[in-house]
Every structure is written in C-alpha cells, then in structure tokens.
Amino acid sequence: MFSKNSALKWGGLFLIALVAMVLISIPCAQAQYWSAMPPYNLLWPLWSPVYSPADPLTGVATPLLSSLSGSTTLPVSPAMVWDPSLQFPWLLYNIPSVLGGGLTFFDPYYGLNPFPPPYLIDSGLPLPITLPLGYDLLPPTDIADFGPFVTQGNLSYALQYPVTQFGLPLSSLLTPAQIWGLPLI
C-alpha cells in the first residue's frame, strides 16, 4: 500500500517528468525546417521568414501557402521548394497573367520550365514524392551555396519576361538576403 508521503513523492516525480517532456518537446517542434507541400510533397522552407512568417499568437512558422499546383499564384516571388532527392531546391515564379498565368520553376541545369515537372505527374494527376524519414529536420539551404543561384534565377526570369512587355520589375523579386531573413545593411 502507498502512504501519503509515497503518493506525494510519485505525484511530484510525475509533475517533474511532465514539465521536462514539455520543455524538451518545445525546442523539437521549433527545430522543423521544412514542411511537405501537397499535392507533390515538395518541401517548403519553414526557416525563411518571408515564406513562412511566424504566427503572432504561437510563434510557429506558418507557410504562406497550403498547397502548390501549376495554377497557384504565389504571394511572393520567387518561392522556393525542394525535392530532397535533388541537390538544389527550385525557385518558383508566377507566369505573367497576360500569358495565361501559372507557375514556372528555375533549376540550374534547364533554366525556366512549366511547373510541375513531368516526373511529378502521372496520367495528368499529381504524383507525390516519397519523403525520407526526418525530412522536416533536414538543414536549411546554405545562403553561400544557394544565394548566387537566386540571383541567376531572378535574372533568367527577368530576361524571359522583360519589364517592358510585362511590367514586372526585377526589384519586385526577392533577394537572397530577404529569403534568408537577413537584416538590411
């Protein structure tokens, strides 16, 4: 039989264990760097404040979009998504509405192409990628490696859709510093 002292000790240990679990789980929840974006399961960066601003009530990073398809209109451009089986993420851009709208993606080997790429479609339907275990904990993209790629993508986009024809100024495209949430200098 348990005595009153014994019950108090066990209750105290239970409370300490519960507090410890909460304190441990909060940093783990905040350690997520990527979120799977339906219907293709491409990874959306939670680490970028411009793509996933913090919810003012909870402080948790919340993606600007809930899904991503070829007809999505991006609220910011370029957006970044990543298939972790590939070395580099893609940059996504809105196609000017005068050309029918939709999305195009930029990769370092093939330049600008309609989104989604063919391997993400099967008989006209989305073909989601299989994500590796722990995909949400993969590290953020390194600005030193990927920053010049953003500049290259923005320039390619500006050449493909010139401001004189479509009214899309290069200055409206996000810079690497803005994507990584770096302060102005």
Secondary structure as UniProt FT lines:
FT   HELIX           4..30
FT   STRAND          34..37
FT   TURN            38..41
FT   STRAND          42..45
FT   TURN            49..51
FT   TURN            56..58
FT   TURN            70..71
FT   STRAND          79..82
FT   TURN            84..85
FT   STRAND          90..94
FT   HELIX           97..99
FT   STRAND          103..107
FT   TURN            108..110
FT   STRAND          111..114
FT   HELIX           118..120
FT   STRAND          121..122
FT   TURN            123..124
FT   STRAND          125..126
FT   TURN            133..134
FT   HELIX           135..137
FT   HELIX           143..160
FT   HELIX           163..166
FT   HELIX           170..172
FT   HELIX           176..180
//
